[in-house]
Structures are given as structure tokens and as C-alpha cells.
Amino acid sequence: MLRSLRFRMLLLILFVLIVTGGMAAWFASRTIIQHFEQYLLRDQAAGQERRQHLSAMLPEILANHYAQNQDWRQVTPLLQQFGELTEERILLTDKTGAVIVDSAAESPEQVPVAVQAANQPIPIQVNGQIVGNFVVVPVPATKNSAGESDYIASINRSLFWAIAMAGVIAVGLTLALSRGILQRVRALTSAVQKMERGDLNQRVDNGAQDEIGKLAHAFNAMADSLARVEQLRRNMVSDVAHELRTPLSNIRGYLEALQDGLVQPTRETIDSLFEEAMLLNRLVDDLQELAIAEAGQLKLARQKVTVGDLVDKAIQALQPLATERTVNLQSNVAKHLPDVYVDSERIGQILRNLLSNAVEYTYPGGEVAVKASQVEQHIQVSVYNNGVGIAPEHLPNVFERFYRVDSSRTRATGGSGLGLAIVKQLVEAHGGRVWAESVPEKNATFFFTLPILTA
């Protein structure tokens, strides 16, 4: 469980939530406390201003009260009301300094002498005579009273519960959302494990077009490629065995007949054995060349050449075969084409291979045409013939090893099936690409490109 992706995702979400939520709560708490303290300071300043105003009015009010009553009777409610308004303790004393009324005490005797001595008395005059004094004793202000502390504590509790609720919701959403994601990951893992055991038929539903969907699509493409490569490998082993068996069987049959005296070692017999041996040798050479090209170990003797010269030499080499089959060979190479930096022998091999196939599959009296032109930064060469053509279902596979469009054709009538595979590898080794187009029963065209020589 500790190693599961789901558990790690949950821990990651919780860690991020605790860190970010804790930092947000700390900043929020500090900001709220700061603003609250600023509010208290503004409130204290406003209260101080209000108290100063009321205190300035108090001597006149007390003087009027004394003038009306000729004594300090019934002054206690007045002082208590002022004390509540100013939030201060007010002491009223007589001429001698004896406390008459204390707004914060029931009895004047409860007033400490230190309280009176610490504050400057303010005289109260009536008709120019001092009839008493009053003393304003400020109430000590505490920075954090009990109410303020409770308020701050309530804010901190609210932030804590908000983070806790967010954590619960985050855990729930993580468990819910990760379930679907992990199901797709588990499906991929299961398919990979089965493929590891040799089952190449595994495919997964690519689902939504997100990252996991793209991964599933890539896995399916990889599985298709592996299955195709495996099938080609099996076909190649079978085809190689079949292609080797035919000449070997012929050679063995002739040799057994010679041993038994059924056939005489005539010139014709020796020539037939030699032809079969040469066919076998060419097949092995083609296999070796193809294997070297596919492994990227093919050595190219590159040099600066003109495409027109390569086309002319290839047509000249195939002219006798074309004449024998009454096929018209034509060349249409654009003028002033840039040179290419290639292995002339390998490119000649490509052209001869394509031309020989085109002549072979062209009806008598037909036409084979080679064209070359510049397309962007490449020279594009095409070999066209108006013969039997290629069916659309065969076009993607014509460059595969031992692939024959007509399965009834054998080595004797249709070659070894390696020529186009070698063409593809040689073209790609030069940095070009090769493809085919066809109209069935009408024509077929093989294209390949070569990069232009750059300074």
C-alpha cells in the first residue's frame, strides 16, 4: 500500500494542502489580527478625543449643578454617567481635597490616596469662588482584553476548521478522481505484463484524449508494430526456408540422379546445376545485404554525381530485356538538376531493380518511363509502367521482405521477393524515402527521393 500510486497521490495532496493551507491560515490570521489592532487603535484614539471633549465640558456642568443646588447633592448619578461615557474614573473633592463622589466606587472612602495624588485636580468655580475639584483617573488600557483574546481565538479556530474541512474534501476528491485514473493505469500495467510474457495480442482502450489516453494509444501502436514485426519474422523464416529449399532440392535431385547413373554429366546438366547454385548464391547475398542495411551497417561510397547519368546507365543496362519483351523504355530527366552526394553503385542498383520489375510487369508493347525532377530540397525519381498495376490492399506491403502481390508467383517467375525491400533500405540509407502509387490493371509508379548536395 505504501508503494501504491494512489497512496502517494493522497499523501502529496495532503502535504500540499497542509503547507499551503497552513501558510494561508497564518497569513490570514496575522492580517486579521493586524487589522483588528489597527481598528482598536483607531477606536481608542476616537474615544480619547471624545473623552477630552467631555472632560472639557465637565467643569462647566458641575459648576452649573452646584449653582442650582448650592451643594453637591444628587451629583453622583451625573458623575457616574460621565464616567461611563468617557470610560474613565472621575473623583469629585471639596476644597480640602476630601473625596465627595467617586464614579467607580460606592463609597468615597474606598478611593486610595495614591490615586488622588497621581492626578492633577481641576478646580470648579462658581461666581469666582472655588467650590470643589474633580480628578480624572484614566482606566489602564490592556492590549488584549479577554474579549479581544476570545475574538482572535475564534478566528483561529474558524481557520483551523476550514483547513480541516478542505482536507476532508481534498481526500474525498482525490480518492474519487484517482480511482478512474488508476484503473486505466492498472489496465496498461496488466497489458504490459502479459506482453512481457509473450502475448502480443494485448490492446487497451485509449479512452479520453488526455496524457493517459495518449499513452494507451502509443501502447496500442507499439503492440501493433511488435505483432507485425513478429509476424514478419515468422514469415521471413518460413520464406527463407522455402526459397532455399527449391534450389537445394533441385541440386540434390540432380546429384542423386548423377550418383545413381540416371543422368549423365552432360554440359546441360552442369549448366543447370550452376544456374541453381548461382540463384542460391544471389538469394544468400540479398539476405546478407538486406540484413546489413537494416542494421545500419551498410557502407556507402558517396560521391558527387548527376542523376541524369545514373538514369541513362540504368536504362542502358535494361534495354536488352526491354527489347526482348517489346517494351519501350523512356527517360524524362529535367535539365540542370542539382547534383546529389550518393553511392552511384547503390543508386544504380535501385534504378535497375525498379526498372526490371517495371519491364517484367508491363504488357508487350507497353511503356516504362523514368522521370527525375527537383521537389524542394530533394531530387524525386519515379519509374512508371502501364502494366498490371497493384491493388490498393497490396501497396502498403510491397516493400516488405518476400512479399509478392501475386502469391502464385514463385522464385522462378517472380524473383526472391527481396528486391523492393533492399530498394527501401538503400533509399533510406541515403536519407530519402520511397513509396508506390498505382491504378489497378492500368499502371504503377514507384517513387524515391534523394537529398540535394548542399555546399
C-alpha positions as CSV (number, residue, x, y, z in Angstrom):
1,M,0.0,0.0,0.0
2,L,2.8,2.4,0.8
3,R,4.2,2.0,-2.7
4,S,0.9,2.4,-4.5
5,L,0.4,5.5,-6.7
6,R,-2.9,6.2,-5.1
7,F,-1.4,6.4,-1.6
8,R,1.4,8.6,-2.8
9,M,-1.1,10.9,-4.6
10,L,-3.1,11.1,-1.4
11,L,0.0,12.0,0.7
12,L,1.1,14.5,-1.9
13,I,-2.4,16.2,-1.8
14,L,-2.4,16.3,2.0
15,F,1.1,17.6,2.2
16,V,0.4,20.4,-0.3
17,L,-2.9,21.2,1.5
18,I,-1.2,21.3,4.9
19,V,1.6,23.5,3.6
20,T,-0.4,25.9,1.5
21,G,-3.4,25.9,3.9
22,G,-1.2,26.5,6.9
23,M,0.6,29.3,5.2
24,A,-2.7,30.8,4.0
25,A,-4.1,30.5,7.5
26,W,-1.1,32.0,9.1
27,F,-1.1,35.0,6.8
28,A,-4.9,35.4,7.2
29,S,-4.6,35.2,11.0
30,R,-1.8,37.8,11.0
31,T,-3.6,40.1,8.7
32,I,-6.9,39.9,10.7
33,I,-5.0,40.5,14.0
34,Q,-3.2,43.4,12.5
35,H,-6.3,45.0,11.1
36,F,-8.1,44.3,14.4
37,E,-5.3,46.0,16.4
38,Q,-5.4,49.0,14.0
39,Y,-9.2,49.1,14.5
40,L,-8.7,49.1,18.3
41,L,-6.1,51.9,18.0
42,R,-8.4,54.0,15.9
43,D,-11.2,53.3,18.3
44,Q,-9.0,54.2,21.3
45,A,-8.0,57.5,19.5
46,A,-11.6,58.3,18.8
47,G,-12.5,57.5,22.4
48,Q,-9.6,59.6,23.7
49,E,-10.8,62.6,21.6
50,R,-14.4,62.1,22.9
51,R,-13.2,61.9,26.5
52,Q,-11.2,65.1,26.1
53,H,-14.2,66.8,24.7
54,L,-16.4,65.6,27.6
55,S,-13.8,66.4,30.2
56,A,-13.6,70.0,28.9
57,M,-17.4,70.3,29.3
58,L,-17.4,68.8,32.8
59,P,-16.2,71.8,34.9
60,E,-19.0,74.0,33.5
61,I,-21.6,71.3,34.0
62,L,-20.5,70.7,37.6
63,A,-20.4,74.4,38.3
64,N,-24.0,74.8,37.0
65,H,-25.1,71.9,39.1
66,Y,-23.6,73.4,42.2
67,A,-25.1,76.9,41.4
68,Q,-28.5,75.4,41.1
69,N,-28.4,73.2,44.3
70,Q,-25.9,75.2,46.4
71,D,-24.3,71.9,47.3
72,W,-23.1,68.6,45.8
73,R,-26.3,66.7,46.5
74,Q,-27.5,64.4,43.7
75,V,-24.2,64.8,41.7
76,T,-23.3,61.1,42.0
77,P,-25.6,60.0,39.0
78,L,-24.2,62.8,36.9
79,L,-20.6,61.7,37.6
80,Q,-21.3,58.0,37.0
81,Q,-22.9,58.9,33.7
82,F,-19.9,60.9,32.6
83,G,-17.6,58.1,33.8
84,E,-19.5,55.6,31.6
85,L,-19.3,57.9,28.6
86,T,-15.6,58.7,29.0
87,E,-14.7,55.2,30.2
88,E,-12.7,57.0,32.9
89,R,-12.8,57.2,36.7
90,I,-14.0,60.7,38.0
91,L,-13.4,61.9,41.5
92,L,-15.1,64.9,43.0
93,T,-13.4,66.5,46.0
94,D,-14.2,69.5,48.3
95,K,-11.9,72.4,48.9
96,T,-9.8,70.4,51.3
97,G,-9.3,67.5,48.8
98,A,-11.6,65.1,50.6
99,V,-13.4,62.9,48.1
100,I,-17.1,63.6,47.9
101,V,-18.1,61.3,44.9
102,D,-16.3,58.5,43.1
103,S,-17.9,57.4,39.8
104,A,-16.3,54.0,40.1
105,A,-16.8,53.3,43.9
106,E,-19.8,53.1,46.1
107,S,-18.1,54.9,49.0
108,P,-15.6,57.7,48.7
109,E,-13.6,56.1,51.5
110,Q,-12.7,53.3,49.1
111,V,-10.5,55.7,46.9
112,P,-6.8,55.0,47.5
113,V,-4.8,58.1,48.4
114,A,-2.3,57.2,45.7
115,V,-5.0,57.5,43.0
116,Q,-5.8,61.0,44.1
117,A,-2.1,62.1,44.5
118,A,-1.2,60.8,41.0
119,N,-3.6,63.0,39.1
120,Q,-3.8,66.8,38.9
121,P,-7.1,68.2,40.4
122,I,-9.2,70.6,38.2
123,P,-10.9,73.4,40.2
124,I,-14.6,74.1,39.9
125,Q,-15.5,77.8,40.3
126,V,-18.9,79.4,41.0
127,N,-19.0,83.2,40.9
128,G,-15.2,83.3,41.1
129,Q,-15.0,81.0,44.2
130,I,-13.6,77.5,44.2
131,V,-16.4,75.2,45.4
132,G,-14.5,71.9,44.7
133,N,-12.2,70.0,42.5
134,F,-12.5,67.0,40.2
135,V,-9.9,64.5,39.2
136,V,-10.0,62.3,36.0
137,V,-8.3,59.0,36.6
138,P,-7.8,57.2,33.2
139,V,-8.6,53.5,33.2
140,P,-5.4,51.5,32.3
141,A,-5.8,50.1,28.8
142,T,-4.9,46.4,28.2
143,K,-3.5,45.4,24.8
144,N,-5.5,42.2,24.7
145,S,-8.5,42.2,26.9
146,A,-10.5,39.0,27.5
147,G,-13.0,39.9,24.7
148,E,-10.2,40.6,22.2
149,S,-8.4,37.3,23.0
150,D,-11.7,35.4,22.6
151,Y,-12.3,37.1,19.3
152,I,-8.8,36.2,18.0
153,A,-9.1,32.7,19.3
154,S,-12.4,32.2,17.5
155,I,-10.8,33.4,14.2
156,N,-8.0,30.9,14.6
157,R,-10.5,28.1,15.3
158,S,-12.5,29.0,12.2
159,L,-9.4,28.9,10.1
160,F,-8.4,25.5,11.6
161,W,-11.8,24.0,10.9
162,A,-11.8,25.5,7.4
163,I,-8.5,23.8,6.6
164,A,-9.7,20.6,8.2
165,M,-12.9,20.6,6.0
166,A,-10.8,21.4,3.0
167,G,-8.5,18.4,3.8
168,V,-11.5,16.1,4.1
169,I,-12.9,17.3,0.8
170,A,-9.5,17.0,-0.9
171,V,-9.1,13.4,0.4
172,G,-12.5,12.5,-0.9
173,L,-12.0,14.1,-4.3
174,T,-8.5,12.5,-4.6
175,L,-9.9,9.1,-3.8
176,A,-12.8,9.6,-6.3
177,L,-10.8,11.0,-9.1
178,S,-7.8,8.8,-8.7
179,R,-10.0,5.7,-9.0
180,G,-10.7,6.2,-12.7
181,I,-7.1,7.2,-13.5
182,L,-5.6,4.3,-11.6
183,Q,-8.0,1.8,-13.3
184,R,-6.6,2.9,-16.7
185,V,-3.0,2.7,-15.3
186,R,-3.7,-0.8,-13.9
187,A,-5.1,-1.9,-17.3
188,L,-2.0,-0.6,-19.0
189,T,0.3,-2.4,-16.5
190,S,-1.6,-5.6,-16.9
191,A,-1.4,-5.4,-20.7
192,V,2.4,-4.7,-20.5
193,Q,2.9,-7.6,-18.1
194,K,1.0,-10.0,-20.4
195,M,3.0,-8.7,-23.4
196,E,6.2,-9.3,-21.4
197,R,5.2,-13.0,-21.2
198,G,4.8,-13.2,-25.0
199,D,1.1,-12.3,-25.5
200,L,1.3,-9.7,-28.3
201,N,-2.4,-9.5,-28.8
202,Q,-2.9,-7.2,-25.8
203,R,-4.7,-3.9,-26.5
204,V,-6.1,-1.3,-24.2
205,D,-9.0,1.2,-24.5
206,N,-7.3,4.6,-25.1
207,G,-10.4,6.4,-23.6
208,A,-10.2,10.1,-23.3
209,Q,-7.6,12.1,-25.2
210,D,-5.5,13.0,-22.2
211,E,-2.0,12.0,-21.3
212,I,-3.0,8.5,-20.2
213,G,-5.1,8.2,-23.4
214,K,-2.1,9.2,-25.5
215,L,0.0,6.7,-23.6
216,A,-2.6,4.0,-24.3
217,H,-2.7,4.9,-28.0
218,A,1.1,4.7,-28.1
219,F,1.0,1.3,-26.4
220,N,-1.5,0.0,-28.9
221,A,0.6,1.3,-31.7
222,M,3.7,-0.3,-30.2
223,A,1.8,-3.6,-29.7
224,D,0.6,-3.5,-33.4
225,S,4.2,-2.9,-34.5
226,L,5.6,-5.7,-32.4
227,A,2.9,-8.1,-33.6
228,R,3.6,-7.1,-37.2
229,V,7.3,-7.5,-36.7
230,E,6.8,-10.8,-35.1
231,Q,4.6,-12.0,-37.9
232,L,7.1,-10.7,-40.5
233,R,9.9,-12.6,-38.6
234,R,7.9,-15.8,-38.8
235,N,7.1,-15.2,-42.4
236,M,10.7,-14.5,-43.1
237,V,11.9,-17.7,-41.5
238,S,9.3,-19.6,-43.5
239,D,10.0,-17.8,-46.7
240,V,13.8,-18.2,-46.3
241,A,13.3,-21.9,-45.7
242,H,11.0,-22.1,-48.8
243,E,13.3,-20.1,-51.0
244,L,16.4,-22.1,-50.0
245,R,14.6,-25.4,-50.3
246,T,13.7,-25.0,-54.0
247,P,17.3,-24.6,-55.4
248,L,18.7,-27.1,-52.9
249,S,16.1,-29.7,-53.8
250,N,16.9,-29.2,-57.5
251,I,20.7,-29.5,-56.8
252,R,20.1,-32.6,-54.6
253,G,17.9,-34.2,-57.2
254,Y,20.5,-33.8,-60.0
255,L,23.3,-35.0,-57.8
256,E,21.3,-38.1,-56.7
257,A,20.5,-38.8,-60.3
258,L,24.2,-38.5,-61.2
259,Q,25.2,-40.8,-58.4
260,D,22.6,-43.4,-59.5
261,G,23.7,-43.1,-63.1
262,L,20.2,-42.0,-64.2
263,V,21.6,-38.8,-65.6
264,Q,24.8,-38.3,-67.4
265,P,27.1,-35.4,-66.5
266,T,26.4,-33.5,-69.7
267,R,27.0,-29.9,-70.4
268,E,23.3,-29.1,-70.0
269,T,23.2,-30.8,-66.6
270,I,26.3,-29.0,-65.3
271,D,24.8,-25.6,-66.6
272,S,21.5,-26.3,-64.8
273,L,23.3,-27.1,-61.5
274,F,25.5,-24.0,-61.9
275,E,22.3,-21.8,-62.5
276,E,20.7,-23.2,-59.4
277,A,23.9,-22.6,-57.4
278,M,24.0,-19.0,-58.7
279,L,20.4,-18.4,-57.8
280,L,21.1,-19.8,-54.3
281,N,24.1,-17.6,-54.0
282,R,22.2,-14.5,-55.1
283,L,19.5,-15.2,-52.6
284,V,22.0,-15.5,-49.8
285,D,23.8,-12.3,-51.0
286,D,20.5,-10.5,-51.0
287,L,19.7,-11.7,-47.5
288,Q,23.1,-10.6,-46.2
289,E,22.8,-7.2,-47.9
290,L,19.4,-6.6,-46.5
291,A,20.5,-7.6,-43.0
292,I,23.4,-5.2,-43.2
293,A,21.2,-2.4,-44.5
294,E,18.6,-2.9,-41.8
295,A,21.3,-3.0,-39.1
296,G,22.6,0.4,-40.3
297,Q,26.0,-1.1,-41.1
298,L,25.8,-0.5,-44.9
299,K,28.9,1.4,-46.1
300,L,28.2,3.9,-48.8
301,A,31.0,5.2,-51.1
302,R,29.4,8.6,-51.6
303,Q,30.5,11.0,-54.3
304,K,29.1,13.9,-56.3
305,V,27.1,12.6,-59.2
306,T,24.5,13.7,-61.7
307,V,21.1,12.0,-61.6
308,G,20.7,12.1,-65.3
309,D,23.9,10.0,-65.8
310,L,22.7,7.4,-63.3
311,V,19.3,7.1,-65.1
312,D,21.0,6.8,-68.5
313,K,23.3,4.0,-67.3
314,A,20.4,2.1,-65.7
315,I,18.2,2.3,-68.9
316,Q,21.2,1.2,-71.0
317,A,21.6,-1.9,-68.7
318,L,17.9,-2.8,-69.0
319,Q,17.5,-2.1,-72.7
320,P,18.2,-5.7,-73.9
321,L,15.5,-7.0,-71.5
322,A,13.0,-4.3,-72.6
323,T,13.7,-5.1,-76.3
324,E,13.2,-8.8,-75.7
325,R,9.8,-8.1,-74.1
326,T,8.9,-5.4,-76.7
327,V,8.7,-2.7,-74.0
328,N,9.5,0.9,-74.8
329,L,12.0,2.5,-72.3
330,Q,11.9,6.3,-72.0
331,S,13.8,8.8,-69.9
332,N,12.5,12.3,-68.9
333,V,15.1,13.9,-66.7
334,A,14.7,17.6,-66.0
335,K,17.5,19.8,-67.2
336,H,20.0,21.5,-64.9
337,L,19.2,19.3,-61.9
338,P,21.4,19.9,-58.9
339,D,23.9,17.2,-58.1
340,V,23.5,14.6,-55.4
341,Y,26.0,13.2,-53.0
342,V,25.3,9.4,-53.1
343,D,26.8,6.0,-53.7
344,S,26.4,5.7,-57.5
345,E,26.6,1.9,-57.5
346,R,23.8,1.6,-54.9
347,I,21.6,4.2,-56.7
348,G,22.2,2.3,-59.9
349,Q,21.1,-0.9,-58.1
350,I,17.9,0.9,-57.0
351,L,17.1,2.0,-60.6
352,R,17.9,-1.4,-62.1
353,N,15.7,-3.1,-59.6
354,L,12.8,-0.8,-60.2
355,L,13.2,-0.9,-64.0
356,S,13.5,-4.7,-64.1
357,N,10.3,-5.0,-62.1
358,A,8.5,-2.4,-64.3
359,V,9.6,-4.2,-67.5
360,E,8.6,-7.6,-66.1
361,Y,5.1,-6.4,-65.2
362,T,4.4,-4.4,-68.4
363,Y,2.4,-5.9,-71.2
364,P,4.1,-6.4,-74.5
365,G,4.1,-3.1,-76.5
366,G,3.8,-1.2,-73.2
367,E,5.9,1.7,-71.9
368,V,8.3,2.2,-69.0
369,A,9.3,5.8,-68.2
370,V,11.8,7.2,-65.8
371,K,11.4,10.8,-64.6
372,A,13.5,13.0,-62.4
373,S,12.8,16.5,-61.1
374,Q,13.5,18.8,-58.2
375,V,11.0,18.9,-55.3
376,E,12.1,21.4,-52.7
377,Q,15.4,20.2,-51.3
378,H,15.2,16.7,-52.9
379,I,15.5,15.1,-56.3
380,Q,12.5,13.0,-56.9
381,V,12.8,10.0,-59.2
382,S,9.8,8.0,-60.5
383,V,9.6,4.7,-62.5
384,Y,6.3,4.4,-64.3
385,N,4.9,1.5,-66.2
386,N,1.4,0.9,-67.8
387,G,1.1,-2.8,-66.9
388,V,-1.0,-4.8,-64.5
389,G,-0.8,-2.3,-61.6
390,I,-1.0,-3.1,-57.9
391,A,-4.2,-3.5,-55.9
392,P,-4.7,-0.9,-53.1
393,E,-4.5,-3.5,-50.3
394,H,-1.1,-4.6,-51.5
395,L,0.5,-1.1,-51.8
396,P,1.5,-0.8,-48.1
397,N,3.3,-4.1,-48.2
398,V,5.2,-4.1,-51.5
399,F,8.5,-3.1,-49.7
400,E,8.3,-6.0,-47.2
401,R,10.7,-8.9,-47.4
402,F,9.4,-11.9,-49.5
403,Y,6.1,-10.1,-50.2
404,R,4.6,-10.9,-53.6
405,V,1.5,-9.2,-54.9
406,D,0.6,-12.4,-56.7
407,S,1.0,-15.3,-54.3
408,S,1.0,-17.8,-57.1
409,R,4.3,-16.4,-58.4
410,T,7.4,-18.4,-57.4
411,R,11.1,-17.7,-57.3
412,A,11.4,-18.8,-60.9
413,T,8.7,-16.4,-62.1
414,G,8.7,-13.6,-59.6
415,G,12.2,-13.3,-58.1
416,S,13.2,-13.8,-54.5
417,G,10.9,-11.1,-53.1
418,L,13.8,-9.2,-51.6
419,G,14.4,-6.6,-54.3
420,L,12.0,-3.9,-53.2
421,A,12.9,-4.5,-49.5
422,I,16.6,-3.8,-50.5
423,V,15.5,-0.7,-52.5
424,K,13.7,0.7,-49.4
425,Q,16.8,0.2,-47.2
426,L,19.2,1.7,-49.7
427,V,17.0,4.8,-50.3
428,E,16.6,5.3,-46.5
429,A,20.3,4.9,-46.0
430,H,20.8,7.8,-48.4
431,G,18.4,10.0,-46.4
432,G,15.5,9.7,-48.8
433,R,12.1,7.9,-48.8
434,V,10.3,5.5,-51.2
435,W,6.7,4.9,-51.9
436,A,4.4,3.5,-54.6
437,E,1.2,4.6,-56.3
438,S,-1.0,2.6,-58.7
439,V,-4.2,2.3,-60.7
440,P,-5.1,-1.4,-60.7
441,E,-5.0,-3.0,-64.2
442,K,-3.7,0.2,-65.7
443,N,-0.3,1.4,-64.3
444,A,2.0,1.6,-61.3
445,T,4.6,4.2,-60.3
446,F,7.4,3.8,-57.8
447,F,8.9,7.0,-56.3
448,F,12.1,7.7,-54.4
449,T,13.8,10.8,-53.3
450,L,17.5,11.8,-52.7
451,P,18.7,14.9,-50.8
452,I,20.3,17.6,-52.9
453,L,24.0,18.2,-52.4
454,T,24.5,21.3,-50.3
455,A,27.6,23.4,-50.1
